[in-house]
Amino acid sequence: MKKSLKVSLVILVLLIVCTFPAAAALKVGILPDADSIPLIVAEEEGFFAESGLEIEIVSFNNPIERDSALQADAIDGAISDVLSVLFFVDNGQNVKMTSLTNGRYVLLSGKNTEIRDYEDLKNVEIAISSNTIIEYITDRLVKTNGLADEEIAKVAIPKIPVRLQILEAGKVKAACLPEPLASVLIKNGANKIGESTELGEAPGIMLFKEQAIEKKEREIEAFYTAYSKAVELLNEDSDRYRDLLIEKAGFPEEIKESFVFPEYDKPRLPQENTVNLVIDWMKKKELIEGQYTYWDLIEKSFVE
């Protein structure tokens, strides 16, 4: 009798598990950058928890770790950029851009140089990371501001901390860096030549894997509801979140008070013109083989 009861209980448990499978968390990867702040605020304010769904923010130290996690299905989505999406898709990874984000990339000259504007950058080596959003932004900034191809000199320094150090040490005269590290350099005397926001483009984006879009639609919708609430709070009073920059976002302590928050956009689709510019740039550099259009890369069901 007892044996029969145990068997019946096991069968009942199995039926419940099969009928109501445990909901898997929606996992979203972030980096220590300006794009990620709304997600950190959403988590801190409990907006994800309010949805009643499991949404987890996963921090990474660099894009390589983040992209490896995406490839291994360890995360469902991430704050990234248009170039990364094209690299993924061209290598057979099924990802889609779902909205833009508000990252900022800054072109700087060293504190002990006389370089103050784009004209001064003619034939001056600019430290970048090759075939990345950093190189793309650098090219767009200098060409938009009058430099010809033959007047642009670039030197590849892939690791961001090394790029920062060699600019501070005067081993290169100029570099392109993301926030918040650009603010560290400016605080220490570097000169801002220009930044990505000048271009009226936003190549930073949010992406999700197609399998997550298909299987975790409710979680992604809740994710964007929470994101929108966080953006409202940040735009109303960003200063109240300065402690979070250090405690949760991984920003350097020294720029806690001086960091300039972006004006964050409510979730909306990436600009078609921006995506097409990135596609053209990558094709010219022979970084991708396939032919892609804006609509091949976009999932428009979550935002306007």
C-alpha positions as CSV (number, residue, x, y, z in Angstrom):
1,M,0.0,0.0,0.0
2,K,2.8,2.4,1.0
3,K,4.7,1.5,-2.1
4,S,1.7,2.1,-4.3
5,L,1.1,5.5,-2.6
6,K,4.8,6.5,-3.2
7,V,4.5,5.6,-6.9
8,S,1.3,7.6,-7.2
9,L,2.9,10.6,-5.6
10,V,5.9,10.4,-8.0
11,I,3.5,10.2,-10.9
12,L,1.6,13.2,-9.6
13,V,4.7,15.3,-9.2
14,L,5.9,14.4,-12.7
15,L,2.5,15.4,-14.1
16,I,2.6,18.8,-12.4
17,V,6.2,19.4,-13.6
18,C,5.2,18.5,-17.2
19,T,2.0,20.5,-17.1
20,F,3.5,23.5,-15.4
21,P,7.2,23.6,-16.3
22,A,9.4,25.9,-14.1
23,A,9.7,29.3,-15.8
24,A,13.2,30.1,-16.8
25,A,14.6,33.5,-16.0
26,L,15.2,36.1,-18.7
27,K,18.9,36.8,-18.4
28,V,20.2,40.1,-19.8
29,G,23.9,40.9,-20.0
30,I,25.4,44.4,-19.2
31,L,28.8,46.0,-19.2
32,P,30.1,48.8,-16.9
33,D,28.9,51.6,-19.2
34,A,26.4,54.4,-19.5
35,D,24.0,52.2,-21.5
36,S,23.5,49.8,-18.6
37,I,22.5,52.4,-16.0
38,P,18.7,52.2,-16.7
39,L,18.8,48.4,-16.1
40,I,20.7,48.8,-12.8
41,V,18.1,51.4,-11.7
42,A,15.2,49.2,-12.7
43,E,16.7,46.3,-10.7
44,E,17.4,48.6,-7.7
45,E,13.9,50.1,-7.7
46,G,12.3,46.6,-7.8
47,F,10.7,47.2,-11.2
48,F,11.6,43.8,-12.5
49,A,10.3,42.1,-9.4
50,E,7.0,44.0,-9.7
51,S,6.3,42.1,-12.9
52,G,6.1,38.8,-11.1
53,L,8.4,37.4,-13.7
54,E,12.0,36.3,-13.2
55,I,14.3,38.8,-14.9
56,E,18.0,38.7,-14.1
57,I,20.7,41.2,-14.9
58,V,24.1,39.6,-15.5
59,S,27.3,41.8,-15.3
60,F,30.3,41.3,-17.5
61,N,33.7,43.0,-17.5
62,N,34.2,43.2,-21.3
63,P,32.4,42.5,-24.6
64,I,34.3,39.3,-25.2
65,E,32.8,37.7,-22.0
66,R,29.4,39.0,-22.9
67,D,29.4,37.7,-26.4
68,S,30.8,34.3,-25.3
69,A,27.8,34.0,-22.8
70,L,25.4,34.8,-25.7
71,Q,26.9,32.2,-27.9
72,A,26.8,29.6,-25.1
73,D,23.1,30.5,-24.4
74,A,24.0,31.5,-20.8
75,I,22.1,34.8,-21.4
76,D,19.1,35.7,-23.5
77,G,20.0,39.2,-24.5
78,A,22.4,42.0,-23.9
79,I,23.2,45.7,-24.3
80,S,25.4,45.7,-27.3
81,D,25.9,47.5,-30.6
82,V,24.9,47.2,-34.3
83,L,28.3,45.9,-35.3
84,S,28.1,43.0,-32.9
85,V,24.6,42.1,-34.2
86,L,26.0,41.9,-37.7
87,F,29.0,39.8,-36.6
88,F,26.6,37.4,-34.8
89,V,24.2,37.1,-37.7
90,D,27.0,36.7,-40.3
91,N,28.3,33.8,-38.2
92,G,25.0,32.0,-38.0
93,Q,23.8,33.3,-34.6
94,N,20.1,34.2,-34.5
95,V,19.8,37.5,-32.8
96,K,17.7,40.6,-33.3
97,M,17.9,44.2,-32.3
98,T,14.9,45.2,-30.2
99,S,15.7,48.8,-29.3
100,L,18.4,51.4,-29.1
101,T,20.3,52.4,-26.0
102,N,22.2,55.5,-24.9
103,G,25.9,54.8,-24.9
104,R,28.5,57.5,-25.4
105,Y,31.9,57.2,-27.1
106,V,34.4,60.1,-26.8
107,L,37.3,61.1,-29.0
108,L,40.1,62.6,-26.8
109,S,43.5,64.1,-27.0
110,G,46.1,63.8,-24.3
111,K,46.5,66.4,-21.6
112,N,50.0,67.4,-22.7
113,T,49.2,67.9,-26.3
114,E,48.1,70.9,-28.3
115,I,45.3,69.0,-30.0
116,R,42.0,70.7,-29.5
117,D,39.9,70.1,-32.6
118,Y,39.5,67.8,-35.5
119,E,41.8,69.8,-37.8
120,D,44.6,69.1,-35.3
121,L,44.1,65.3,-35.7
122,K,45.4,65.2,-39.3
123,N,47.9,62.4,-39.5
124,V,47.9,62.0,-35.7
125,E,47.7,58.4,-34.5
126,I,44.4,57.7,-32.8
127,A,44.3,54.7,-30.5
128,I,41.3,52.5,-31.2
129,S,40.1,48.9,-31.1
130,S,40.0,47.6,-34.7
131,N,36.7,46.5,-36.3
132,T,34.6,47.6,-33.4
133,I,32.1,50.3,-32.6
134,I,35.1,52.3,-31.3
135,E,36.7,52.4,-34.8
136,Y,33.4,53.0,-36.5
137,I,32.6,56.0,-34.3
138,T,36.2,57.3,-34.8
139,D,35.8,57.1,-38.6
140,R,32.4,58.8,-38.6
141,L,33.5,61.6,-36.3
142,V,36.7,62.5,-38.2
143,K,35.2,62.2,-41.6
144,T,32.1,64.1,-40.7
145,N,34.4,66.9,-39.5
146,G,36.4,67.2,-42.6
147,L,39.3,64.7,-42.5
148,A,40.0,62.7,-45.6
149,D,40.9,59.0,-45.6
150,E,44.6,59.7,-46.2
151,E,44.7,62.1,-43.3
152,I,43.4,59.6,-40.8
153,A,45.9,57.5,-38.8
154,K,44.8,54.8,-36.4
155,V,46.7,52.5,-34.1
156,A,45.1,49.3,-32.7
157,I,45.1,49.1,-28.9
158,P,42.3,46.5,-28.3
159,K,42.2,46.5,-24.5
160,I,40.4,49.5,-23.1
161,P,42.4,49.9,-19.9
162,V,45.7,49.8,-21.9
163,R,44.3,52.4,-24.3
164,L,43.5,54.7,-21.4
165,Q,46.9,54.2,-19.8
166,I,48.9,54.9,-23.0
167,L,46.9,58.1,-23.6
168,E,47.5,59.3,-20.0
169,A,51.2,58.4,-20.4
170,G,51.5,60.4,-23.6
171,K,52.5,57.4,-25.7
172,V,49.7,58.3,-28.1
173,K,48.3,61.7,-28.6
174,A,44.6,60.7,-29.2
175,A,42.2,57.9,-28.5
176,C,38.6,56.9,-28.6
177,L,37.1,55.5,-25.4
178,P,33.6,54.7,-24.1
179,E,32.0,56.3,-21.1
180,P,32.7,56.2,-18.1
181,L,36.4,55.9,-18.8
182,A,36.4,59.0,-21.1
183,S,35.2,61.0,-18.1
184,V,38.1,59.6,-16.0
185,L,40.5,61.0,-18.6
186,I,38.8,64.3,-18.9
187,K,38.8,64.7,-15.1
188,N,42.5,64.1,-15.2
189,G,43.2,66.7,-17.9
190,A,42.5,65.1,-21.3
191,N,40.7,67.2,-23.9
192,K,37.4,66.2,-25.5
193,I,37.5,66.6,-29.3
194,G,34.1,65.2,-29.9
195,E,31.6,62.4,-29.0
196,S,29.2,60.1,-30.7
197,T,26.1,62.1,-29.8
198,E,27.3,64.8,-32.2
199,L,26.5,62.4,-35.1
200,G,22.8,62.2,-34.3
201,E,23.2,58.4,-34.4
202,A,22.8,55.8,-31.7
203,P,24.7,52.6,-32.7
204,G,24.2,51.2,-29.2
205,I,21.3,48.7,-29.1
206,M,19.5,46.1,-27.1
207,L,19.5,42.6,-28.6
208,F,17.8,39.3,-27.8
209,K,18.3,35.9,-29.2
210,E,15.4,34.7,-31.4
211,Q,14.7,31.7,-29.2
212,A,14.1,34.1,-26.3
213,I,11.9,36.3,-28.4
214,E,9.8,33.3,-29.2
215,K,9.7,31.7,-25.8
216,K,10.0,34.6,-23.3
217,E,7.8,37.2,-24.9
218,R,6.1,38.1,-21.6
219,E,9.4,38.5,-19.8
220,I,10.8,40.8,-22.5
221,E,7.6,42.9,-22.4
222,A,8.0,43.2,-18.6
223,F,11.7,44.0,-19.1
224,Y,10.8,47.0,-21.3
225,T,8.1,48.2,-18.9
226,A,10.7,48.3,-16.1
227,Y,13.2,49.9,-18.4
228,S,10.8,52.7,-19.3
229,K,10.1,53.4,-15.6
230,A,13.8,53.6,-14.9
231,V,14.4,56.0,-17.8
232,E,11.7,58.3,-16.4
233,L,13.4,58.4,-12.9
234,L,16.8,58.9,-14.4
235,N,15.7,61.8,-16.6
236,E,13.9,63.4,-13.7
237,D,16.7,63.2,-11.1
238,S,19.8,61.3,-12.1
239,D,21.9,62.6,-9.2
240,R,20.0,60.4,-6.8
241,Y,21.7,57.4,-8.5
242,R,25.3,58.5,-8.3
243,D,26.1,56.0,-5.5
244,L,24.8,53.2,-7.8
245,L,27.4,54.2,-10.4
246,I,30.1,52.9,-8.0
247,E,28.2,50.2,-6.0
248,K,26.4,48.5,-8.9
249,A,27.6,49.8,-12.3
250,G,31.3,49.3,-11.7
251,F,32.3,52.9,-12.4
252,P,35.5,54.4,-11.0
253,E,35.0,56.1,-7.7
254,E,36.8,59.3,-8.9
255,I,34.0,60.2,-11.4
256,K,31.1,59.7,-9.0
257,E,30.3,63.4,-8.9
258,S,31.6,64.6,-12.3
259,F,29.9,61.9,-14.5
260,V,27.4,63.5,-16.9
261,F,24.4,61.2,-17.4
262,P,22.9,60.9,-20.9
263,E,19.4,62.0,-21.5
264,Y,17.9,58.5,-21.8
265,D,15.4,57.6,-24.5
266,K,12.3,55.7,-23.9
267,P,12.6,52.3,-25.7
268,R,12.4,52.8,-29.4
269,L,13.7,51.1,-32.5
270,P,17.2,51.8,-33.8
271,Q,17.4,54.3,-36.6
272,E,17.3,52.7,-40.0
273,N,19.9,55.2,-41.4
274,T,22.3,54.3,-38.6
275,V,22.0,50.6,-39.2
276,N,22.5,51.1,-42.9
277,L,25.6,53.2,-42.3
278,V,27.1,50.5,-40.2
279,I,26.3,47.8,-42.8
280,D,28.0,49.9,-45.5
281,W,31.1,50.5,-43.3
282,M,31.4,46.8,-42.5
283,K,31.0,45.7,-46.1
284,K,33.7,48.2,-47.2
285,K,36.0,46.7,-44.6
286,E,35.0,43.2,-45.7
287,L,34.0,42.3,-42.1
288,I,30.8,40.6,-43.2
289,E,30.0,38.4,-46.2
290,G,26.2,38.3,-46.2
291,Q,23.8,40.9,-47.6
292,Y,21.6,42.4,-44.9
293,T,18.8,45.0,-44.7
294,Y,17.6,46.9,-41.6
295,W,14.5,44.7,-41.4
296,D,16.6,41.5,-41.5
297,L,18.1,42.6,-38.1
298,I,15.1,44.1,-36.3
299,E,12.4,42.7,-34.1
300,K,9.8,45.5,-33.8
301,S,7.1,43.8,-31.6
302,F,8.3,45.2,-28.2
303,V,8.7,48.9,-28.7
304,E,7.3,51.6,-31.0
